[in-house]
Amino acid sequence: MPIEVEIVTPRRQLFAGQVDMITLPGTAGQMGILRNHAPLLTTLDIGEIVLHHPGGGEEYIAVTGGVVEVRPNKVIVLARSAERADEIDIERARAALQRAQDSIINRPPEERKPVELALQRSRLRLKVAERRRRQSSGGGGSAFASES
């Protein structure tokens, strides 16, 4: 039986629909949510949300943190930001990754945290975009990612 899922950011509603399962990057680790899950309120880390659709298709959403509320028949994700894979400009994401890698080299340890987060976000965006590219070339279902 499917579970209702709603994913929103401060800018827009990114997804609303039913899925068989949703996999989330919780701050305490990955979690999979099915219908009739125990109620839960937790925070999200930077990572991928995977929507497992009936029939086996998967969609991927890059998320950079937020909060998730799980009810037995509904999951509500309030994401800090999220981006669909088809919205990610791979070349721009690669350039951002390169800038972050170059920037971290000369920083003292106490100034590295923001750059490390930028590196993590850039790697995530590229990972999600590459999943979409592989699926488009015959690898299976569709892919999602999140806003910048």
Secondary structure, DSSP 8 states (H G I E B T S, - for coil): --EEEEEE-SS-EEEEEEESEEEEEETTEEEEE-TT---EEEEEEEEEEEEE-TTS-EEEEEEEEEEEEEETTEEEEEES-EEEGGG--HHHHHHHHHHHHHHHHTS-GGG-HHHHHHHHHHHHHHHHHHHHHHIIIIISS-------
